[in-house]
Amino acid sequence: MLMQRVLTALVLLPILLGLVWFAPTPWLYLALSGVGLVMAWEWTAFMGLAARRGARIAYLAVTAAMLAATWFSPINGPALGTALLPVALIWLLMPLRLRLYPRSGPVATPALALGGLLMIASTLISIAALHRLEQGPLKLLYTLFVVFAADTGAYFAGRAFGRRKLAPAISPGKTLEGACGGLALVAVFALVAGSWVFGLRTPGAIAALVALSLIVAAVSIIGDLTESMLKRSAGLKDSGHILPGHGGILDRTDSIVAAVPVMVLGLLLCGLA
């Protein structure tokens, strides 16, 4: 299993980095839209449609139409901040839902269907928005590394100091101490790398970026827990099997789909975009 994970990462990572660094933004969006359709297919299993192939294909068609409409709409431009506001609000309020699990029961299928469309479209258009900024590929990679730092710091701090469970009914392995360790590593990373990546010089701007990075890291944890909740509700161990040793696409991107839209909205609100 470990060897499968390593080999899969060695194959996919250069492809991802090549797209981010060399592909024009429209081509990056198009390539990632293919990934988004795989995510949509996996999402239909959370909706209880695993045995209904026609319904799953129909959801993919709706997702494809949504992604095309998003690219050719004002959301891919001046209306982006307004469009991301409700998405960010949903992620920020999601802990209320997580606290109620399992007493709250499964999420209703219509809500899941709409949530999946919003999640996939907001993630991909936010990636495109980051990518087209000045030094966009570097800023996109910075955002991804904020998520990776939160996950890595949580893993090592949790193993060393973890005592209190963060969400025992959803993900028993995650601890409050681990989450704090992840946030601490993000703060260090943001201080060291953030001012260079975003070209910041004033203490106020650097402090704003560090604060935003911490919020994004916290939201990435929420995204991870949300996918774990949905898998438990659907009786699934993994979201899919497309990535040998890793499970499904959603298993690898559950933190990113929450983090990237919040990062883009925060950059717009702070005047850092």
Contacts in CASP RR format, 6 or more apart in sequence:
PFRMAT RR
TARGET T0000
AUTHOR 0000-0000-0000
METHOD contacts of the structure
MODEL  1
MLMQRVLTALVLLPILLGLVWFAPTPWLYLALSGVGLVMAWEWTAFMGLA
ARRGARIAYLAVTAAMLAATWFSPINGPALGTALLPVALIWLLMPLRLRL
YPRSGPVATPALALGGLLMIASTLISIAALHRLEQGPLKLLYTLFVVFAA
DTGAYFAGRAFGRRKLAPAISPGKTLEGACGGLALVAVFALVAGSWVFGL
RTPGAIAALVALSLIVAAVSIIGDLTESMLKRSAGLKDSGHILPGHGGIL
DRTDSIVAAVPVMVLGLLLCGLA
1 245 0 8 1.000
4 244 0 8 1.000
4 245 0 8 1.000
4 246 0 8 1.000
5 244 0 8 1.000
5 245 0 8 1.000
5 246 0 8 1.000
7 244 0 8 1.000
8 243 0 8 1.000
8 244 0 8 1.000
8 245 0 8 1.000
8 246 0 8 1.000
9 246 0 8 1.000
12 243 0 8 1.000
19 27 0 8 1.000
19 28 0 8 1.000
19 31 0 8 1.000
19 32 0 8 1.000
20 28 0 8 1.000
20 131 0 8 1.000
20 137 0 8 1.000
20 140 0 8 1.000
20 141 0 8 1.000
21 137 0 8 1.000
23 31 0 8 1.000
25 128 0 8 1.000
25 131 0 8 1.000
25 132 0 8 1.000
26 71 0 8 1.000
28 127 0 8 1.000
28 128 0 8 1.000
28 131 0 8 1.000
29 71 0 8 1.000
29 124 0 8 1.000
29 125 0 8 1.000
29 127 0 8 1.000
29 128 0 8 1.000
32 124 0 8 1.000
32 127 0 8 1.000
33 64 0 8 1.000
33 67 0 8 1.000
33 124 0 8 1.000
35 249 0 8 1.000
36 63 0 8 1.000
36 67 0 8 1.000
36 120 0 8 1.000
36 124 0 8 1.000
36 249 0 8 1.000
37 60 0 8 1.000
37 63 0 8 1.000
37 64 0 8 1.000
38 242 0 8 1.000
38 249 0 8 1.000
39 120 0 8 1.000
39 249 0 8 1.000
39 250 0 8 1.000
39 253 0 8 1.000
40 59 0 8 1.000
40 60 0 8 1.000
40 63 0 8 1.000
40 116 0 8 1.000
40 120 0 8 1.000
41 56 0 8 1.000
41 59 0 8 1.000
41 60 0 8 1.000
42 239 0 8 1.000
42 240 0 8 1.000
42 248 0 8 1.000
42 249 0 8 1.000
42 250 0 8 1.000
43 59 0 8 1.000
43 112 0 8 1.000
43 116 0 8 1.000
43 119 0 8 1.000
43 120 0 8 1.000
43 239 0 8 1.000
43 250 0 8 1.000
44 50 0 8 1.000
44 55 0 8 1.000
44 56 0 8 1.000
44 59 0 8 1.000
45 234 0 8 1.000
45 236 0 8 1.000
45 239 0 8 1.000
45 240 0 8 1.000
46 112 0 8 1.000
46 230 0 8 1.000
46 231 0 8 1.000
46 233 0 8 1.000
46 234 0 8 1.000
46 236 0 8 1.000
46 239 0 8 1.000
47 59 0 8 1.000
47 109 0 8 1.000
47 112 0 8 1.000
47 113 0 8 1.000
48 109 0 8 1.000
48 234 0 8 1.000
49 55 0 8 1.000
49 56 0 8 1.000
49 59 0 8 1.000
50 56 0 8 1.000
59 113 0 8 1.000
62 117 0 8 1.000
63 117 0 8 1.000
63 120 0 8 1.000
66 117 0 8 1.000
66 120 0 8 1.000
66 121 0 8 1.000
67 120 0 8 1.000
67 121 0 8 1.000
67 124 0 8 1.000
70 76 0 8 1.000
70 121 0 8 1.000
70 124 0 8 1.000
70 125 0 8 1.000
71 125 0 8 1.000
71 128 0 8 1.000
73 79 0 8 1.000
75 83 0 8 1.000
75 125 0 8 1.000
76 125 0 8 1.000
76 128 0 8 1.000
76 129 0 8 1.000
77 129 0 8 1.000
80 125 0 8 1.000
80 126 0 8 1.000
80 129 0 8 1.000
80 264 0 8 1.000
80 268 0 8 1.000
81 264 0 8 1.000
81 265 0 8 1.000
81 268 0 8 1.000
83 122 0 8 1.000
83 125 0 8 1.000
84 122 0 8 1.000
84 126 0 8 1.000
84 261 0 8 1.000
84 262 0 8 1.000
84 264 0 8 1.000
84 265 0 8 1.000
84 268 0 8 1.000
85 265 0 8 1.000
86 118 0 8 1.000
87 118 0 8 1.000
87 119 0 8 1.000
87 122 0 8 1.000
87 261 0 8 1.000
87 265 0 8 1.000
88 219 0 8 1.000
88 261 0 8 1.000
88 262 0 8 1.000
88 265 0 8 1.000
90 115 0 8 1.000
90 118 0 8 1.000
91 219 0 8 1.000
91 222 0 8 1.000
91 223 0 8 1.000
91 258 0 8 1.000
91 261 0 8 1.000
91 262 0 8 1.000
92 219 0 8 1.000
92 222 0 8 1.000
92 262 0 8 1.000
94 222 0 8 1.000
94 223 0 8 1.000
94 226 0 8 1.000
95 222 0 8 1.000
97 104 0 8 1.000
97 107 0 8 1.000
97 226 0 8 1.000
97 229 0 8 1.000
98 167 0 8 1.000
98 170 0 8 1.000
98 222 0 8 1.000
98 225 0 8 1.000
98 226 0 8 1.000
98 229 0 8 1.000
101 167 0 8 1.000
101 169 0 8 1.000
101 170 0 8 1.000
101 229 0 8 1.000
101 232 0 8 1.000
101 233 0 8 1.000
102 169 0 8 1.000
102 232 0 8 1.000
102 233 0 8 1.000
105 233 0 8 1.000
106 233 0 8 1.000
106 234 0 8 1.000
107 230 0 8 1.000
107 233 0 8 1.000
112 230 0 8 1.000
119 257 0 8 1.000
120 257 0 8 1.000
122 257 0 8 1.000
122 261 0 8 1.000
123 253 0 8 1.000
123 256 0 8 1.000
123 257 0 8 1.000
123 260 0 8 1.000
123 261 0 8 1.000
126 260 0 8 1.000
126 261 0 8 1.000
126 263 0 8 1.000
126 264 0 8 1.000
127 140 0 8 1.000
127 260 0 8 1.000
129 264 0 8 1.000
129 273 0 8 1.000
130 136 0 8 1.000
130 139 0 8 1.000
130 140 0 8 1.000
130 143 0 8 1.000
130 260 0 8 1.000
130 263 0 8 1.000
130 264 0 8 1.000
130 267 0 8 1.000
131 137 0 8 1.000
131 140 0 8 1.000
133 139 0 8 1.000
133 273 0 8 1.000
135 197 0 8 1.000
138 197 0 8 1.000
139 197 0 8 1.000
139 198 0 8 1.000
142 193 0 8 1.000
142 194 0 8 1.000
142 197 0 8 1.000
142 198 0 8 1.000
143 216 0 8 1.000
143 259 0 8 1.000
143 260 0 8 1.000
143 263 0 8 1.000
144 256 0 8 1.000
145 189 0 8 1.000
145 193 0 8 1.000
146 186 0 8 1.000
146 189 0 8 1.000
146 190 0 8 1.000
146 213 0 8 1.000
146 216 0 8 1.000
146 217 0 8 1.000
146 220 0 8 1.000
146 259 0 8 1.000
146 263 0 8 1.000
147 216 0 8 1.000
147 217 0 8 1.000
147 220 0 8 1.000
147 255 0 8 1.000
147 256 0 8 1.000
147 259 0 8 1.000
149 182 0 8 1.000
149 185 0 8 1.000
149 186 0 8 1.000
149 189 0 8 1.000
149 217 0 8 1.000
150 182 0 8 1.000
150 183 0 8 1.000
150 185 0 8 1.000
150 186 0 8 1.000
150 217 0 8 1.000
150 218 0 8 1.000
150 220 0 8 1.000
150 221 0 8 1.000
150 255 0 8 1.000
151 182 0 8 1.000
151 220 0 8 1.000
151 224 0 8 1.000
151 255 0 8 1.000
152 182 0 8 1.000
152 185 0 8 1.000
153 178 0 8 1.000
153 181 0 8 1.000
153 182 0 8 1.000
153 184 0 8 1.000
153 185 0 8 1.000
154 174 0 8 1.000
154 178 0 8 1.000
154 179 0 8 1.000
154 181 0 8 1.000
154 182 0 8 1.000
154 221 0 8 1.000
155 178 0 8 1.000
156 181 0 8 1.000
157 177 0 8 1.000
157 178 0 8 1.000
157 180 0 8 1.000
157 181 0 8 1.000
157 182 0 8 1.000
157 184 0 8 1.000
158 175 0 8 1.000
158 177 0 8 1.000
158 178 0 8 1.000
158 181 0 8 1.000
161 175 0 8 1.000
161 177 0 8 1.000
161 178 0 8 1.000
162 175 0 8 1.000
162 176 0 8 1.000
162 177 0 8 1.000
162 178 0 8 1.000
163 175 0 8 1.000
163 176 0 8 1.000
163 177 0 8 1.000
164 175 0 8 1.000
164 176 0 8 1.000
164 177 0 8 1.000
165 172 0 8 1.000
165 173 0 8 1.000
165 174 0 8 1.000
165 175 0 8 1.000
165 176 0 8 1.000
166 174 0 8 1.000
166 175 0 8 1.000
166 176 0 8 1.000
166 178 0 8 1.000
166 179 0 8 1.000
166 221 0 8 1.000
166 225 0 8 1.000
167 174 0 8 1.000
167 225 0 8 1.000
167 228 0 8 1.000
170 225 0 8 1.000
170 228 0 8 1.000
170 229 0 8 1.000
170 232 0 8 1.000
171 224 0 8 1.000
171 225 0 8 1.000
171 228 0 8 1.000
174 221 0 8 1.000
174 224 0 8 1.000
174 225 0 8 1.000
179 218 0 8 1.000
179 221 0 8 1.000
182 217 0 8 1.000
183 214 0 8 1.000
183 217 0 8 1.000
183 218 0 8 1.000
186 213 0 8 1.000
186 214 0 8 1.000
186 217 0 8 1.000
187 210 0 8 1.000
187 213 0 8 1.000
187 214 0 8 1.000
189 213 0 8 1.000
190 209 0 8 1.000
190 210 0 8 1.000
190 213 0 8 1.000
190 214 0 8 1.000
191 206 0 8 1.000
191 210 0 8 1.000
194 200 0 8 1.000
194 206 0 8 1.000
194 209 0 8 1.000
194 210 0 8 1.000
194 213 0 8 1.000
195 201 0 8 1.000
195 205 0 8 1.000
195 206 0 8 1.000
195 209 0 8 1.000
198 205 0 8 1.000
198 209 0 8 1.000
198 272 0 8 1.000
200 206 0 8 1.000
200 209 0 8 1.000
200 272 0 8 1.000
205 272 0 8 1.000
208 270 0 8 1.000
208 272 0 8 1.000
209 270 0 8 1.000
209 272 0 8 1.000
212 263 0 8 1.000
212 266 0 8 1.000
212 267 0 8 1.000
212 270 0 8 1.000
212 272 0 8 1.000
213 263 0 8 1.000
215 262 0 8 1.000
215 266 0 8 1.000
216 259 0 8 1.000
216 262 0 8 1.000
216 263 0 8 1.000
217 259 0 8 1.000
219 258 0 8 1.000
219 259 0 8 1.000
219 262 0 8 1.000
220 255 0 8 1.000
220 256 0 8 1.000
220 258 0 8 1.000
220 259 0 8 1.000
221 255 0 8 1.000
222 258 0 8 1.000
223 254 0 8 1.000
223 255 0 8 1.000
223 257 0 8 1.000
223 258 0 8 1.000
223 259 0 8 1.000
224 254 0 8 1.000
224 255 0 8 1.000
226 254 0 8 1.000
226 258 0 8 1.000
227 239 0 8 1.000
227 250 0 8 1.000
227 251 0 8 1.000
227 254 0 8 1.000
228 254 0 8 1.000
231 237 0 8 1.000
231 238 0 8 1.000
231 239 0 8 1.000
238 247 0 8 1.000
238 248 0 8 1.000
238 251 0 8 1.000
239 247 0 8 1.000
239 248 0 8 1.000
239 249 0 8 1.000
239 250 0 8 1.000
239 251 0 8 1.000
240 247 0 8 1.000
240 248 0 8 1.000
240 249 0 8 1.000
240 250 0 8 1.000
240 251 0 8 1.000
241 247 0 8 1.000
241 248 0 8 1.000
242 248 0 8 1.000
242 249 0 8 1.000
243 249 0 8 1.000
243 251 0 8 1.000
243 252 0 8 1.000
246 252 0 8 1.000
250 257 0 8 1.000
264 273 0 8 1.000
266 272 0 8 1.000
267 273 0 8 1.000
END
